[in-house]
Amino acid sequence: MRTYSYNVNGAQYDVTIESIQGQMAKLSVNGVSFDVEMLGTPLTEGQLPAVEATVSAAPAAAPTAAPSAPAAAPAKGAAGAGTPVKAPLPGVVTKVLVAAGQSVKKGDTVVVLEAMKMENNITAECDGSITGVCCAAGDSVMEGTTLVTIG
């Protein structure tokens, strides 16, 4: 077993290679298990790539549906000060329903997240104004990723 840490667009991913059999690998990404098909030359446990090598891998069951084009997509920006609203599970952001500066009340839907072919409404956890929008429609996010912040 080997563990690597990657930083992708400001998000840290800890990837553990659990086993490799031919072109199939069992990986754990931030504690979530994936069966991954590797492209290229097959590897064995003794031939794992060096840290500087690139391993191209994607979740075997990753959603591939493209989100419908919104009329006006909110701009993706940095996290603001305040309470973060985090993704409760890994998935793909299909809609961002708020913009920076917008007022929200506890329970208002701020983001729609598709996971396991189901749309999940992610709601504001408190009253306030949106101080940062950290995702955009089409973004793949891991569990715990900050989606928006409310100040």
C-alpha positions in Angstrom: 0.0 0.0 0.0 1.3 3.5 -0.9 -0.2 6.8 0.0 0.2 10.0 -2.0 -1.1 13.6 -1.4 -2.3 15.7 -4.3 -3.4 19.3 -4.3 -5.9 20.0 -7.2 -7.3 23.5 -7.5 -6.7 24.2 -3.9 -8.3 21.0 -2.6 -6.1 18.3 -1.0 -6.6 14.7 -1.9 -5.0 11.8 0.0 -4.8 8.8 -2.4 -4.0 5.3 -1.1 -3.3 2.6 -3.6 -4.7 -0.5 -1.9 -4.1 -3.1 -4.6 -3.4 -3.5 -8.3 -4.4 -6.5 -10.5 -3.6 -6.0 -14.2 -5.3 -2.8 -15.3 -7.5 -2.5 -12.3 -6.6 -0.7 -9.1 -8.4 -0.3 -5.8 -7.8 3.2 -4.5 -9.0 5.2 -1.5 -9.4 8.9 -2.0 -9.9 10.9 1.2 -11.4 7.7 2.7 -13.7 6.9 -0.2 -13.0 3.7 -2.1 -12.9 3.5 -5.9 -12.2 0.7 -8.4 -10.1 2.4 -11.1 -9.1 1.2 -14.6 -5.5 2.4 -15.4 -4.6 3.3 -18.9 -1.2 2.3 -20.4 1.2 -0.3 -19.2 -0.1 -2.5 -16.4 1.6 -2.1 -13.0 2.2 -4.5 -10.1 2.6 -3.7 -6.4 6.4 -3.7 -6.8 6.3 -1.3 -9.8 4.2 1.5 -8.3 5.1 4.9 -10.0 7.5 7.3 -8.3 5.9 10.4 -6.7 6.8 12.6 -9.6 5.1 10.3 -12.1 1.5 11.0 -13.1 -1.2 8.3 -12.6 -4.3 9.2 -14.5 -7.3 7.7 -12.7 -11.0 8.5 -12.4 -13.7 6.9 -10.3 -15.2 3.9 -12.1 -18.7 5.0 -11.3 -18.2 8.7 -11.8 -21.3 10.5 -13.1 -20.9 11.5 -16.7 -24.1 13.5 -17.3 -23.3 17.0 -18.3 -25.3 19.7 -16.5 -27.7 21.8 -18.5 -26.3 25.2 -19.4 -27.7 27.8 -16.9 -28.8 31.2 -18.1 -26.2 33.0 -16.0 -23.7 30.9 -14.1 -22.5 32.4 -10.9 -18.8 33.2 -10.8 -16.6 30.8 -9.0 -14.5 32.6 -6.4 -12.6 32.3 -3.2 -14.1 31.3 0.1 -15.2 34.3 2.1 -15.3 34.8 5.9 -18.0 33.0 7.8 -19.6 29.6 8.1 -18.7 27.2 5.3 -21.4 25.1 3.7 -19.6 21.8 2.8 -20.4 18.9 0.5 -21.9 16.1 2.6 -20.8 13.5 0.0 -18.8 13.4 -3.2 -20.6 14.4 -6.3 -20.9 16.8 -9.2 -22.3 20.3 -8.7 -25.3 20.7 -11.1 -26.6 24.1 -10.0 -25.3 27.0 -7.9 -28.4 29.0 -6.8 -26.7 31.9 -5.0 -24.2 34.6 -5.7 -21.8 36.6 -3.5 -23.6 39.2 -1.5 -27.0 37.5 -1.7 -29.0 37.1 1.5 -30.1 33.6 2.6 -32.1 32.1 5.4 -31.4 28.9 7.2 -32.8 26.0 5.1 -32.6 27.9 1.7 -31.1 25.7 -1.1 -27.8 27.1 -2.1 -26.3 24.3 -4.3 -27.7 21.2 -6.0 -25.2 18.3 -5.9 -25.7 15.1 -8.0 -24.4 12.0 -6.3 -25.3 8.4 -7.3 -27.7 9.7 -10.0 -29.7 11.6 -7.4 -29.9 15.4 -7.0 -29.3 16.6 -3.4 -30.3 20.0 -2.3 -27.5 21.5 -0.2 -29.0 24.1 2.2 -27.8 27.1 4.2 -27.0 26.2 7.7 -27.6 29.7 9.1 -29.0 33.1 8.2 -26.7 35.6 6.6 -25.2 36.8 3.3 -23.1 34.7 0.9 -19.5 35.8 1.4 -18.0 33.4 -1.1 -19.0 30.9 -3.8 -16.3 28.2 -4.1 -17.8 26.0 -6.8 -19.4 26.2 -10.2 -21.8 24.0 -12.1 -19.9 21.0 -13.5 -17.3 20.8 -10.7 -16.6 17.4 -9.1 -16.3 17.8 -5.4 -15.2 15.4 -2.6 -17.0 15.1 0.8 -16.1 18.0 3.0 -15.3 20.5 0.1 -16.5 24.0 0.9 -19.2 25.0 -1.6 -20.2 28.4 -0.3 -19.6 30.5 2.8 -22.2 32.5 4.7 -21.2 35.5 6.8 
